[in-house]
C-alpha cells in the first residue's frame, strides 16, 4: 500500500461506516413505526375494555333493587377500574421501555 492509497482507504472506511449507520437508523425508524402501531392498538384495546366494563356496571346499577346495591356496584367498579388502570399503565410503560431498548440496540448495532 502506498502513501497515496491511505487517504482513499480512510475515506472509503468512513463512507462505509456512515452508510452502515444510516441503514441502522432507517431500520430503527421502521421498527419504531411498527412498535408505535402496536402501542396504539394496545391503547385502543384497553379503552374498549374499559368502556365495556363501564357499560356493564351501568347496566347492573340500572337493575339494582335499592341504593345500597347501586353504591356497592359503583364501589366495586371503581376498585376494579383502579386495578385495571394500574395494570394497563404498567403494560404501556413496559412496551415503551422495550421500544426504547430496541431502538437503542438497533441504532448501535447491538440488537
C-alpha positions as CSV (number, residue, x, y, z in Angstrom):
1,X,0.0,0.0,0.0
2,X,1.4,3.4,-0.9
3,X,1.0,6.6,1.0
4,X,-1.4,7.9,-1.7
5,X,-3.8,4.9,-1.1
6,X,-4.2,5.6,2.7
7,X,-6.4,8.7,2.3
8,X,-8.6,6.9,-0.1
9,X,-8.9,3.9,2.2
10,X,-9.8,6.1,5.2
11,X,-12.4,8.0,3.2
12,X,-13.9,4.7,2.0
13,X,-13.9,3.3,5.5
14,X,-15.7,6.5,6.8
15,X,-18.2,6.3,4.0
16,X,-18.9,2.6,4.7
17,X,-19.4,3.4,8.4
18,X,-21.7,6.3,7.7
19,X,-23.7,4.1,5.3
20,X,-24.0,1.4,7.9
21,X,-25.1,3.9,10.5
22,X,-27.7,5.3,8.1
23,X,-29.0,1.8,7.4
24,X,-29.2,1.1,11.2
25,X,-31.1,4.3,11.7
26,X,-33.5,3.5,8.9
27,X,-34.2,0.1,10.3
28,X,-34.7,1.6,13.8
29,X,-37.2,4.1,12.3
30,X,-39.1,1.3,10.6
31,X,-39.1,-0.7,13.8
32,X,-40.3,2.3,15.9
33,X,-43.2,2.8,13.4
34,X,-44.3,-0.8,13.8
35,X,-44.0,-0.6,17.6
36,X,-45.9,2.7,17.6
37,X,-48.7,0.9,15.8
38,X,-48.6,-1.9,18.4
39,X,-48.8,0.7,21.2
40,X,-51.8,2.4,19.5
41,X,-53.6,-0.9,19.2
42,X,-52.9,-1.8,22.8
43,X,-54.3,1.5,24.0
44,X,-57.4,1.2,21.8
45,X,-57.9,-2.3,23.1
46,X,-57.6,-1.0,26.7
47,X,-60.1,1.8,26.0
48,X,-62.5,-0.7,24.5
49,X,-62.2,-3.0,27.6
50,X,-62.7,0.0,30.0
51,X,-65.8,1.1,28.0
52,X,-67.3,-2.3,28.1
53,X,-66.7,-2.6,31.9
54,X,-68.3,0.8,32.4
55,X,-71.4,-0.1,30.5
56,X,-71.6,-3.4,32.3
57,X,-71.5,-1.5,35.7
58,X,-74.2,1.0,34.4
59,X,-76.5,-1.9,33.4
60,X,-76.0,-3.5,36.7
61,X,-76.8,-0.2,38.5
62,X,-79.9,0.3,36.4
63,X,-81.2,-3.1,37.5
64,X,-80.3,-2.6,41.2
65,X,-83.1,-3.1,43.7
66,X,-82.0,-0.3,46.0
67,X,-79.5,2.5,46.7
68,X,-77.2,0.2,48.7
69,X,-76.8,-2.2,45.8
70,X,-76.1,0.8,43.4
71,X,-73.4,2.0,45.8
72,X,-71.9,-1.5,46.0
73,X,-71.8,-1.8,42.2
74,X,-70.2,1.6,41.9
75,X,-67.7,0.9,44.6
76,X,-66.8,-2.5,43.0
77,X,-66.5,-0.8,39.6
78,X,-64.2,1.9,40.9
79,X,-61.9,-0.6,42.7
80,X,-61.7,-2.8,39.7
81,X,-61.1,0.1,37.3
82,X,-58.3,1.4,39.5
83,X,-56.7,-2.0,39.4
84,X,-57.3,-2.2,35.7
85,X,-55.8,1.2,35.1
86,X,-52.6,0.3,37.1
87,X,-52.2,-2.9,35.1
88,X,-52.8,-1.0,31.8
89,X,-50.4,1.7,32.7
90,X,-47.8,-0.9,33.6
91,X,-48.3,-2.7,30.3
92,X,-47.9,0.5,28.2
93,X,-44.9,1.5,30.3
94,X,-43.2,-1.8,29.7
95,X,-43.9,-1.5,25.9
96,X,-42.4,1.9,25.8
97,X,-39.3,0.8,27.7
98,X,-38.9,-2.2,25.4
99,X,-39.3,0.1,22.4
100,X,-36.6,2.3,23.7
101,X,-34.2,-0.6,24.4
102,X,-34.9,-2.0,20.9
103,X,-34.3,1.4,19.2
104,X,-31.0,1.9,21.0
105,X,-29.9,-1.6,20.2
106,X,-30.9,-1.2,16.6
107,X,-29.1,2.1,16.2
108,X,-25.9,0.9,17.9
109,X,-25.9,-2.4,16.1
110,X,-26.4,-4.4,19.4
111,X,-29.8,-5.8,18.8
